[in-house]
Amino acid sequence: MLQKKVRKILKENERIDDLQINNLKIIQDNSGFCFGIDSVILSEFAKDIKKNSKIMDLGTGTGILGFLLIAKINPMHVLGVEVQEDVADMAKRSIKLNNLINKFNILNCNVKNISENIQINSYDVVITNPPYKKLNTGEKNNNEKKLISRHEILGDLNDFINAAKIALKDKGSLYMVHRPERLSDIIFSLKQNKFEPKRIKFVYSNENSNEAKLVLIKAVKNGGEFLKIEKPLFIYNKDGNYTNEISEIYNNLN
């Protein structure tokens, strides 16, 4: 029965990946942008989200963060917002495949138009893994899906943070993964949109890395001024294998 269901739900050039947690699976496009370790690390960083929270995932892609949070936290509901129609469709089919249509929904719209599509100030949590690169910077990819996922073509950093402000209740939390070189832009935009950063964690490839690879940030809408810089996270040991901390994160998915 499952094999029949899988064949019916897949389109050309798509595959199904096992998320190794709660028997959840996700549809991905072999030629498109597939989720990476940044989403897995962000879902672990956000594990202090309270059970039964109402969560919005901005730039949900194929829905990876929503599925991981449902497995780890059991929120009341997740709304994934995705601008690319075909990518949003993949997420919807993954939700159907996992029988989560009452728990997880997809809104196909640009984050710039979020106020027209939701009840404002109604979410407890916003989580996002937005495009990292400014328009006209970095290496370009000819694949449109990958280009939109990696570059601020259809929405920039401030658009995502402003959308979070619109969606969140007072004192609601925003969780984000981004590149450290954008940290000054991130904090400036957070302050402009009435957020206070509360937790920052830098992620390094290994202990010998000269600079951080990723930065994880938690901010609170209309929160008080108090910031904690957490112990850094290292992805690889000297031998090239995952560190114990990363291995534990992945083992928790099993």
Buried (B, 14 or more C-beta within 10 A) or exposed (E): EEEEEBEEBBEEEBEBBEBBBEEBBBBBBEEBBBBEBBBBBBBBBBEEBEEEBBBBBBBBBBBBBBBBBBBBBEBEBBBBBBBBEEBBBBBBBBBBBBEBEEBBBBBBBBBBBBEEEBEEEBBBBBBBBBBBBEEEEEEEBEBEBBBBBBBBBBBBBBBBBBBBBBBBBEEBBBBBBBBBEBBEBBBEBBEEBBBBBBBBBBBBBBEEBEEBBBBBBBBBBEBEEEEEEEEEBBBBBEEEEBBEEBEEBBEBBE
